[in-house]
Amino acid sequence: MYRLLYISTARQIITTTQLGAILSVSRRNNAAVGVTGLLVAGGKRFLQALEGEEEAVRTVVERIRLDPRHIGIATLASGPITERAFPNWSMGHQAGGDVLPGTSIANVLAALIAPIEDPSLRAYFTGFAELHAAA
Ligand SMILES: Cc1cc2nc3c(=O)[nH]c(=O)nc-3n(C[C@H](O)[C@H](O)[C@H](O)COP(=O)(O)O)c2cc1C
């Protein structure tokens, strides 16, 4: 089992309708290949976790990379995992906080995860934010 976490920037502010379209296609495609994950969308930023068999995750990520709706896709973490963090979500969604342009990755991460209320979800992402604050 493998997980990849990346951050990216939307070319334009994503509307609710556009986000809904991304999520429904994602859920259909991911369910078909056993990929699960979470998409945090805030302002023009996306933070997405994808997990599943390595080959399946890589294939999905390669497709996402080519999507013209976002740019600057930067991998924050990738590697083997022993269990899924989002076993029940073919693609879950969390509203992220608004991110001011031009701040560091650590600040972007902190702002994005600020509205996440679920404690275990928060803890999952806070770990990455701290990692990048230290880097
Ligand atoms: C931020 C973002 C996240 C996305 N996440 C996924 C995803 O998890 N799974 C997926 O299949 N497509 C995802 N997409 C959409 C893909 O880039 C692509 O449009 C889609 O997979 C094409 O599917 P189709 O060939 O079935 O239309 C995402 C797009 C964006 C902009």
The ligand as an SDF file (V2000), in Angstrom:
LIG
                    3D

 31 33  0  0  0  0  0  0  0  0999 V2000
   -7.2270   19.0120   -7.8150 C   0  0  0  0  0  0  0  0  0  0  0  0
   -7.6700   17.8650   -8.6600 C   0  0  0  0  0  0  0  0  0  0  0  0
   -7.8110   16.6060   -8.0980 C   0  0  0  0  0  0  0  0  0  0  0  0
   -8.2190   15.5220   -8.8630 C   0  0  0  0  0  0  0  0  0  0  0  0
   -8.3220   14.2880   -8.2900 N   0  0  0  0  0  0  0  0  0  0  0  0
   -8.6450   13.2170   -9.0450 C   0  0  0  0  0  0  0  0  0  0  0  0
   -8.7100   11.9210   -8.4820 C   0  0  0  0  0  0  0  0  0  0  0  0
   -8.4950   11.6980   -7.2890 O   0  0  0  0  0  0  0  0  0  0  0  0
   -9.0380   10.8930   -9.3040 N   0  0  0  0  0  0  0  0  0  0  0  0
   -9.3080   11.0670  -10.6290 C   0  0  0  0  0  0  0  0  0  0  0  0
   -9.5780   10.0870  -11.3260 O   0  0  0  0  0  0  0  0  0  0  0  0
   -9.2760   12.2930  -11.1830 N   0  0  0  0  0  0  0  0  0  0  0  0
   -8.9580   13.3720  -10.4300 C   0  0  0  0  0  0  0  0  0  0  0  0
   -8.9280   14.6210  -10.9910 N   0  0  0  0  0  0  0  0  0  0  0  0
   -9.3900   14.7730  -12.3860 C   0  0  0  0  0  0  0  0  0  0  0  0
   -8.3500   14.3240  -13.3830 C   0  0  0  0  0  0  0  0  0  0  0  0
   -7.3710   15.3270  -13.5360 O   0  0  0  0  0  0  0  0  0  0  0  0
   -9.0010   14.0340  -14.7390 C   0  0  0  0  0  0  0  0  0  0  0  0
   -9.7210   15.1480  -15.1920 O   0  0  0  0  0  0  0  0  0  0  0  0
   -9.9500   12.8620  -14.6540 C   0  0  0  0  0  0  0  0  0  0  0  0
   -9.3760   11.7940  -13.9590 O   0  0  0  0  0  0  0  0  0  0  0  0
  -10.3680   12.3950  -16.0550 C   0  0  0  0  0  0  0  0  0  0  0  0
  -11.2910   11.3690  -15.8890 O   0  0  0  0  0  0  0  0  0  0  0  0
  -12.1710   10.8420  -17.1110 P   0  0  0  0  0  0  0  0  0  0  0  0
  -11.1770   10.4260  -18.1630 O   0  0  0  0  0  0  0  0  0  0  0  0
  -12.9340    9.6880  -16.5310 O   0  0  0  0  0  0  0  0  0  0  0  0
  -13.0370   11.9950  -17.5260 O   0  0  0  0  0  0  0  0  0  0  0  0
   -8.5160   15.7140  -10.2420 C   0  0  0  0  0  0  0  0  0  0  0  0
   -8.3780   16.9870  -10.7990 C   0  0  0  0  0  0  0  0  0  0  0  0
   -7.9800   18.0580  -10.0320 C   0  0  0  0  0  0  0  0  0  0  0  0
   -7.8530   19.4120  -10.6530 C   0  0  0  0  0  0  0  0  0  0  0  0
  1  2  1  0
  2  3  1  0
  2 30  2  0
  3  4  2  0
  4  5  1  0
  4 28  1  0
  5  6  2  0
  6  7  1  0
  6 13  1  0
  7  8  2  0
  7  9  1  0
  9 10  1  0
 10 11  2  0
 10 12  1  0
 12 13  2  0
 13 14  1  0
 14 15  1  0
 14 28  1  0
 15 16  1  0
 16 17  1  0
 16 18  1  0
 18 19  1  0
 18 20  1  0
 20 21  1  0
 20 22  1  0
 22 23  1  0
 23 24  1  0
 24 25  2  0
 24 26  1  0
 24 27  1  0
 28 29  2  0
 29 30  1  0
 30 31  1  0
M  END
$$$$
